[in-house]
Amino acid sequence: MLKVDNIKVCYGAIHALRGVSIDVPAGEIVSIVGSNGAGKSTLMRAISGLVPIASGRILFEGRDITQVPSHKRVGLGIAQVPEGRLVFPDQTVHANLTLGTWSRVMSRNEVGAEIGRMFEIFPRLKEREEQMAGTLSGGEQQMLAIARALMSRPRLLMLDEPSLGLAPMIARDIFHVVSDICRKGVTVVLVEQMANRAMAISQETYVLENGRITLSGNSGRLLSDPKVREAYLGRQGKEFG
């Protein structure tokens, strides 16, 4: 579904991504793991078209979208849930969800049906429907950010650090929802610092270090490899075992 081919991204003289290539098969979860500053968020933003790439190309369903503006990428079926959630704090839950449909031509009834579908996935949002998004808990805001992205009916959903700042139990619930979203037909790219959790629900994993892919392969195989666990998961790997 998605092919990132040898892309390079620079912030002035700083090389944030150095020849990064990933392949994302349709119907799978692919995790991108690495430490802070490794370039994970930059990779997500490059795929979304929010930062320009200096070289390389990005293909979505066989189409070269390297020069396609970010808003048109949403219309093609790519949605991103950004790090930090970034909901509209002074808008209600209902309004945030409605704003997620901006790339689609829909009637009021169709929007209402889509919002109802989101409430089935996240029942807690139904209870908060008329509440301002800025007053929600961190976990509820993450649910809202994911639901808002799903309102655009993406075929590829990218999540940037969805567990950041969440209590372990809430984070676990979010990962369960992500797995269920994929089972229902949405391909997922998952960026996570909690590498063990990301690898546990994904089929393929890429390890990003200092702007380069240093390791990739089947998530289960990598997760069970003692050398990989020691080198890349550290304490996480020991706790996971």
Residue, then its C-alpha position, 0 to 999 in steps of 0.5 A: m500500500l505504501k512505499v517510502d523509497n530512499i527519502k532524505v529530509c533536512y532541517g537546514a544543515i541537519h539531516a533528519l532522515r538519511g535514505v529511509s525506505i519502508d514498505v507497508p503491505a495492505g491490511e497490516i500493522v507496521s511499527i516504527v520504533g526508536s529513541n527520541g530524536a531518531g526521526k520517527s515523527t519526521l518520517m510520519r510528517a514526510i509521508s503526510g506531506l507536512v515536511p518536504i523531502a530533499s530526495g527520494r519518493i513516496l508511493f501510495e497504492g502505486r501512485d507517486i505522491t511525493q509532490v502531492p499537497s498534504h490536504k490532498r493526501v487525506g483525500l487519497g486515503i491517508a490520515q495521521v494522528p499526530e503526537g500530542r493528539l492536537v484536538f481542537p480544545d475549544q470545540t466539543v467532541h461532536a465538533n471535533l469529529t465533524l471536522g474530521t469529515w472535511s475531505r469528504v462530501m457528506s450529508r448531515n445524516e451521513v456525518g451523523a452515522e459516521i459519528g455513531r460508528m465512532f461512538e461504537i468504537f469509543p463509547r466513552l466519547k458518546e458520554r462526552e459528546e457535548q464536552m469541550a475537547g480541552t477538558l477531556s482526560g489524556g486518554e479520552q483526547q487520544m480516543l478523540a484524535i483517533a476517531r477524528a482521523l477515522m472520520s475521513r475513512p482512511r485506508l492508511l492510518m498513521l499514529d504517532e506515539p499514541s500511548l504518550g503520557l497515558a496510564p498503562m491501562i489506557a495505553r493497553d486499551i488504545f493498542h487493542v483498538v488499533s489492532d481492531i481497526c486493522r482487523k476491520g481493513v485499515t492499514v496502520v503505521l504505528v510509531e511508538q517508544m513503547a517498542n515492546r507493545a508496538m511490536a506485539i501487535s504489528q506484523e513488521t517492525y523498522v528500527l530507526e536510529n539517527g535518521r537511518i533504518t538500522l534493523s527491520g523484519n518480522s515483529g515476532r521474530l525480532l521481539s523474540d531475539p535475545k540480542v535484539r531485545e537487549a540492544y533495542l528494547g533494554r528494560q522494556g524487553k526484559e519486562f516484556g519477557 
